[in-house]
């Protein structure tokens, strides 16, 4: 059911420095960009096959907030994950939706209040194609 960690998501006030750190220094590659209102809003970094870091721009981090925005696991059967969560009394925000990156997703929170996402990739997922992900949220 769960096949791996799909990605972690961090937020940053400086996309350029974050890209430099992860790509130029650590050797990751940029898989695709997130575009919002016609401007670069973030990007997906490939750590290795199937392992990613999602980065979004923020104007500022609120006092005491950590830059880890959410945690995401990859699944090969998102419907089974949904059913298992619900059967165990875990609140899932909504049934599966197709995200802007063309991946199926569901959302919940872990027991510590951390936003938790599950992804099931499709043939059209930006993670597979490298195409930019145009967001409207």
C-alpha positions in Angstrom: 0.0 0.0 0.0 2.6 2.6 1.0 5.6 2.5 -1.4 7.8 5.2 -0.1 8.2 8.8 1.1 6.9 10.9 -1.8 8.2 14.2 -0.5 8.7 16.5 2.4 7.6 20.1 1.9 9.5 23.1 3.2 8.8 26.8 3.0 11.5 29.5 2.4 11.8 33.2 2.3 14.6 32.9 -0.3 14.0 30.5 -3.3 17.4 31.3 -4.9 19.4 30.5 -1.8 17.4 27.3 -1.2 17.9 26.2 -4.8 21.6 26.9 -4.5 22.0 24.9 -1.3 20.1 21.9 -2.4 21.2 21.8 -6.1 24.6 23.4 -6.3 25.9 22.2 -2.9 24.1 18.9 -2.3 23.7 17.9 -5.9 19.9 17.6 -6.2 18.2 18.5 -9.5 15.2 20.7 -10.0 12.4 18.4 -11.4 9.8 21.1 -12.1 8.6 24.6 -11.1 5.5 25.7 -9.3 4.0 28.8 -11.0 1.5 31.1 -9.3 -0.1 34.1 -11.0 2.6 33.9 -13.7 5.5 33.9 -11.3 7.8 31.3 -9.8 6.2 30.2 -6.5 8.3 27.1 -5.7 9.9 24.0 -7.2 10.3 20.3 -6.8 13.8 19.0 -6.1 14.8 15.4 -7.1 16.9 13.8 -4.4 17.0 10.5 -6.2 14.5 8.4 -8.2 11.2 8.8 -6.4 12.5 11.0 -3.6 11.7 14.7 -3.6 11.7 17.9 -1.6 8.9 20.3 -2.4 9.8 24.0 -1.8 7.4 26.9 -1.6 8.0 30.7 -1.2 6.7 32.4 1.9 7.0 36.1 2.8 8.0 35.3 6.3 7.8 32.5 8.8 5.6 33.3 11.8 7.3 33.3 15.1 7.9 29.8 16.3 6.9 28.1 13.1 9.2 25.5 11.6 9.7 25.6 7.8 8.5 22.0 7.5 5.1 22.5 5.9 4.0 18.9 5.5 5.0 15.3 5.0 3.9 13.1 2.1 3.9 9.4 1.5 3.6 7.8 -1.9 1.1 5.0 -2.4 0.1 2.7 -5.2 -3.5 2.5 -4.0 -4.8 5.8 -2.6 -8.3 4.4 -2.3 -7.1 1.7 0.0 -5.2 4.3 2.1 -8.4 6.4 2.3 -10.5 3.5 3.4 -8.0 2.3 6.0 -7.7 5.8 7.5 -11.5 6.3 7.7 -12.0 2.7 9.1 -9.6 3.6 11.9 -11.4 6.8 12.8 -8.8 9.1 11.2 -10.3 12.3 9.8 -9.5 12.8 6.1 -10.2 16.3 4.8 -11.9 15.1 1.6 -12.0 12.2 -0.7 -9.1 11.9 -3.2 -8.6 14.9 -5.5 -6.4 15.3 -8.5 -3.8 18.0 -7.6 -2.4 20.6 -9.9 0.6 18.3 -10.4 -1.8 15.7 -11.8 -1.2 13.3 -8.8 -4.0 11.9 -6.8 -3.9 13.1 -3.2 -5.7 12.9 0.2 -4.8 14.9 3.3 -5.0 14.4 7.1 -3.0 15.3 10.2 -0.7 13.1 12.2 -1.3 12.8 15.9 1.1 15.8 16.5 -0.9 18.1 14.2 1.5 17.9 11.3 -0.2 18.1 7.9 0.1 14.7 6.2 -0.4 14.0 2.5 -0.7 10.8 0.5 0.2 10.8 -3.2 -0.5 8.4 -6.0 1.3 9.3 -9.2 -0.3 9.2 -12.7 1.3 9.1 -16.1 0.7 12.8 -16.3 2.1 13.7 -12.8 4.6 16.5 -13.0 6.9 14.3 -10.9 7.0 12.0 -14.0 6.9 14.5 -16.8 8.9 17.4 -15.4 6.2 19.8 -16.6 5.6 23.0 -14.6 2.8 22.8 -12.1 0.4 25.8 -12.4 -1.3 26.4 -9.1 -4.2 28.7 -8.2 -4.3 28.4 -4.4 
